[in-house]
Amino acid sequence: MMANLFSSFDPSTNWNSSINWLSTLVGLLIIPPMFWLIPSRPNILWIKITSTLHKEFKTLLGDKIKGSTIMFISLFSLILYNNFMGLFPYVFTSTSHMVMTLSLALPLWLSFMLFGWINNTIHMFAHLVPQGTPPALMPFMVCIETISNVIRPGTLAIRLSANMIAGHLLMTLLGNTGTMLSIYMINLLLIVQILLLVLESAVAIIQSYVFAVLSTLYSSEVN
């Protein structure tokens, strides 16, 4: 029996060190088959996904900075395989921790802000007041826009970690009730768990896509 409901998200291990953070790097094992002479079906599928993302990010970013889509596609890939690794039993979900998500969101947002305020200062000041704002509301709009800008890394990080925790907690709670149920209820529980697993797989893809797209939009604002 778990001592705590959140113990499944505990990063500590028996050796008093956080070795299970190494699960973040397990996705690197997927990369070597991509260098084979004859590409496999998963490789062809992944190439199609990345080329589609490249076209979409290129539309959002424009042609001002060459190769900038590579960073956002890499970010999408990192979050995606970490989300999926968390769906396997006894594998630590690194994206459910604010340490991981905030480490991704904060440097990105900070670099965008520094780049924008140093290179496009007038544009950044103009962005604080939306077009068509009445003069009386301008001071309030500056405050609101500043606050919404400052909380961006927090919302990016919390959105990802909260969505990962919510589904995993629900699956853990349902899984722990299995020992107290009858055989008919266990069959029903298995069906519900499979449906939840499918839903969590969809959430894993959607959340990594949302994180990458929002980061792209934030970078296009400062250019």
C-alpha positions in Angstrom: 0.0 0.0 0.0 1.2 3.5 -0.9 2.1 5.6 2.1 1.2 8.7 0.2 -1.0 9.3 -2.9 1.8 11.2 -4.6 4.5 8.7 -3.9 4.3 7.4 -7.5 5.7 10.8 -8.5 8.5 10.8 -5.9 11.8 11.3 -7.6 13.9 9.7 -4.8 15.1 6.1 -5.0 16.4 3.5 -2.5 20.0 4.6 -3.0 19.2 8.1 -1.7 19.8 9.6 -5.2 17.5 10.5 -8.0 18.6 7.9 -10.5 15.1 7.7 -12.0 15.6 11.1 -13.6 17.7 9.1 -16.1 14.3 8.1 -17.7 14.4 11.5 -19.3 17.2 10.3 -21.5 15.7 6.9 -22.4 14.2 8.5 -25.6 17.7 8.8 -27.0 17.6 5.1 -27.5 15.0 5.7 -30.2 17.4 7.8 -32.3 20.0 5.2 -33.6 17.6 3.3 -35.9 17.0 6.7 -37.8 20.5 6.4 -39.2 19.9 3.1 -40.9 20.3 2.8 -44.7 16.8 1.6 -45.2 14.3 3.6 -43.0 11.8 1.7 -41.0 8.0 2.4 -40.9 8.2 4.3 -37.5 11.1 6.3 -38.9 9.1 7.3 -42.0 6.1 8.2 -39.8 8.4 10.4 -37.6 9.8 12.1 -40.6 6.3 13.0 -41.8 5.4 14.3 -38.3 8.5 16.5 -38.1 8.1 17.8 -41.7 4.5 18.7 -40.9 5.5 20.5 -37.7 8.3 22.3 -39.6 5.8 23.7 -42.2 3.5 24.8 -39.4 6.2 26.4 -37.3 7.7 28.1 -40.3 4.3 29.7 -41.0 4.2 31.0 -37.5 7.8 32.2 -37.3 8.3 33.4 -40.9 11.6 33.4 -42.7 13.4 35.9 -40.5 15.5 33.4 -38.6 16.7 30.3 -40.6 16.6 27.0 -38.8 14.6 28.2 -35.8 12.0 25.5 -36.2 14.6 22.8 -35.3 14.6 24.1 -31.7 10.9 23.8 -31.3 10.6 20.4 -33.1 13.4 19.2 -30.7 11.4 20.6 -27.7 8.2 18.8 -29.0 10.1 15.5 -29.4 11.7 15.8 -25.9 8.3 16.4 -24.1 6.5 13.8 -26.3 8.7 10.9 -25.5 8.9 11.9 -21.8 5.1 12.0 -21.6 4.9 8.6 -23.3 7.6 7.0 -21.1 5.5 8.0 -18.1 2.6 5.8 -19.4 4.7 2.6 -18.9 4.5 0.9 -15.5 7.2 1.7 -13.0 8.8 4.4 -15.2 9.3 7.8 -13.6 7.3 10.7 -15.3 9.8 13.6 -15.4 7.3 16.0 -17.1 5.0 15.7 -14.1 7.5 17.7 -12.1 7.8 21.5 -12.1 11.6 21.1 -11.9 11.5 19.7 -15.5 8.7 21.8 -17.0 9.9 25.1 -15.5 13.5 24.3 -16.7 12.1 24.1 -20.2 9.7 27.1 -20.1 11.7 29.7 -18.1 15.0 29.8 -20.2 12.9 30.0 -23.4 10.7 32.8 -22.2 13.7 34.7 -20.7 15.7 34.4 -23.9 12.7 35.7 -25.9 12.2 38.6 -23.6 15.9 39.6 -23.6 16.1 39.4 -27.4 12.9 41.4 -27.8 13.7 44.2 -25.3 17.3 44.6 -26.6 16.6 44.4 -30.4 13.0 45.5 -30.7 12.4 47.8 -27.7 9.9 50.1 -29.4 7.9 47.1 -30.7 7.9 45.6 -27.2 6.6 48.9 -25.7 3.9 49.1 -28.4 2.9 45.5 -27.6 1.9 46.5 -24.1 -1.0 48.6 -25.4 -3.3 46.7 -27.9 -4.4 48.6 -30.9 -7.7 50.6 -30.5 -7.4 50.9 -26.7 -9.1 54.1 -25.3 -6.6 56.5 -23.7 -8.3 56.2 -20.3 -7.7 52.4 -20.2 -4.1 52.5 -21.3 -2.4 52.4 -17.8 -4.6 49.4 -16.9 -3.9 47.7 -20.1 -0.1 48.1 -19.6 -0.5 46.5 -16.1 -2.6 43.6 -17.5 -0.3 43.0 -20.4 2.8 43.1 -18.2 1.3 40.6 -15.7 0.1 38.2 -18.5 3.6 38.4 -20.0 5.4 37.6 -16.7 3.2 34.6 -15.8 3.8 32.9 -19.2 6.6 30.6 -18.2 4.5 29.6 -15.1 1.4 28.8 -17.1 3.4 26.8 -19.6 5.1 24.7 -16.9 1.9 24.3 -14.7 -0.2 23.3 -17.7 2.1 20.5 -18.7 2.8 19.1 -15.2 -0.9 19.4 -14.1 -2.2 17.5 -17.1 0.4 14.8 -16.6 -0.3 14.4 -12.9 -4.1 14.4 -13.3 -4.4 11.4 -15.6 -1.7 9.4 -13.8 -3.3 10.0 -10.4 -6.7 8.8 -11.7 -5.1 5.7 -13.1 -3.2 5.0 -9.9 -6.4 5.5 -7.8 -8.4 3.1 -10.0 -5.5 0.6 -10.0 -5.3 0.5 -6.2 -9.0 -0.5 -5.9 -8.6 -3.7 -7.9 -7.8 -5.9 -4.9 -11.1 -5.1 -3.3 -13.4 -5.7 -6.3 -15.3 -8.8 -7.5 -14.3 -10.5 -10.8 -17.0 -8.7 -12.8 -16.0 -5.3 -11.5 -12.3 -6.0 -12.3 -13.3 -6.7 -15.9 -15.1 -3.3 -16.0 -12.1 -1.7 -14.3 -9.8 -3.1 -17.0 -11.9 -1.6 -19.7 -12.0 1.8 -18.0 -8.2 1.7 -17.5 -7.6 0.9 -21.2 -9.8 3.8 -22.2 -8.0 6.1 -19.7 -4.7 4.9 -21.2 -5.9 5.8 -24.7 -7.0 9.2 -23.3 -3.6 9.8 -21.6 -1.8 8.9 -24.9 -3.8 11.6 -26.6 -3.1 14.1 -23.8 0.6 13.3 -24.1 0.6 14.2 -27.7 -1.6 17.3 -27.3 0.3 18.7 -24.4 3.7 18.4 -26.1 2.2 20.1 -29.2 0.6 22.9 -27.2 3.9 23.6 -25.4 5.8 23.8 -28.6 3.2 25.9 -30.4 2.9 28.4 -27.6 6.7 28.7 -27.4 6.7 29.4 -31.1 4.0 32.1 -30.8 5.9 33.8 -27.9 9.1 33.9 -30.1 7.2 35.3 -33.1 5.8 38.1 -30.9 9.3 39.5 -30.2 10.4 39.4 -33.8 
